[in-house]
């Protein structure tokens, strides 16, 4: 793994890729490290509202008819897997 922190002075940046990374999938991630306001990091906007929690964010994908099955899903899986 290679990690390099830079302070760019222009819009473009050239990176030299090590030979051992050639013909392999690599990931480049860019984000600012100079957050002065912790609130900016912790606050997440959900539906135009500010929230510090992701609770309920996936409700639109839920299937209420499956909730009863989830209650004992782990126990049922173990029983089926180990033929208990």
N, C-alpha and C positions, 0 to 999 in steps of 0.2 A: 504494500500500500504506500502511496505517495501522498503527502499532504503538504501544500504550500500556501501560506497566507501572503497575499500581495496587496498593495495599495495602487490600483490602476491610475494612471495619469492620462489615459486616453481610452477610446471606445474599443480598441482591438487589443488582443493579447495572444501571443504565440507560445505554444507549449511544445516542448520536445518530449516525445513518447519513448520510453525505454524499449530496447529491442525485445525484452521478455514479454512486453505487452502487445507486440505486433500480432495481428490476426486473432486477437482475443476481444471479447466484449469488455469495455471499460465504461465507467460512469464519471461524468463531470458534474459537479454540483457547485452552484455559485449562490452565495447569500451574504448579506452585509454582517459584519461582526461588531459594528459600532452602535448597537441599540442602546440608547441612553434611557429609554423609558420602558421599564419592565412591563408596564400595563400594555404596551404595544405588542409584546410577545404573547402575554397571557390571554388577551381578549380575542375572542373569535366571533366573527360576525355570522349569525345564522338568521336567515330570512329578514335581513335588515335590522335585527336586534343584536345588541352586544350581550354576550354570555361567556361565562368562564367554564361552562360545562358543555359537553357534547351530548348530554342526555336527551334522548328523543330525536336525535338528528336523522336516524334511519327508520323512523316510524312509517314513512311512506312506502317502505319495502316490506313491511311486516304483513303476515297473513294470520289474522286472528284465529282462524280455524285450526292452526297448528300449535297454539300456545299450550293447550292441554297435553300434547305429545311431548313438548319440551320439558315438562315438569319431571318426567321420569326417563328422559332420553339417555342419560349416562348409565343409569342402572340397567335399562333394557339392552343397551349396547354391550355392556360387560356380560350380562347373562347370555346373550346370543353368541358372543365371541367365545366364551369359555364353556358354553353348553351347560350352564348351571340350572 
